[in-house]
Amino acid sequence: MVQKIVTWIVVADGARARVFVNEGVGKGVTERLDRAFVGSRRLNQDIQADRPGRAFESTGQARHAMEPRTDPHRHAEREFIREFVAWLAEEARTSPMDRLVLIAAPQTLGDLRQLLPKPLAAKVTGELAKDLTRATPGEIEAQIGGILAA
């Protein structure tokens, strides 16, 4: 008897994440629709609506605007991924999952690698640096067929 291997496929970018499940070879890919993950797509000027702070020059009386230490848009993306990874880790504790495949825009893929807890990171069996957040389950399956068969 062949044991069923459950694979979760995470498809994400900086503001949207989807989770798909494959329950074995030839079983296809189905989307988990119990929760939607949609972050903010606001522009930098909308996130940072206030004028920047002002600082005195180190010599003299001149003043200048201070630049933010981080890009507000990038910060919002990382916070979205952080919240999604927290949900994913909690869900992995209560639901069966043997393998994890990550499909994400390149920068988001780096964030996922960095933020995944070690038990989840150990289950990663494949990665694809591509934004497929708007792809159908069939398109996703076609992209990772080799990973699922392994």
Protein Blocks (a to p, Z undefined) as FASTA:
>chain_A
ZZddddddddddfkbccddddebehkapaddfkbccdddfbdfklmmmpccdddddfedj
bdcddddfbdfklmmmmmmmmmmmmmmmmmmmmpccfbdcddddfklmmmmmmmpcfklm
mmpgbdcdddfklbcfklmmmmmmmmmmZZ
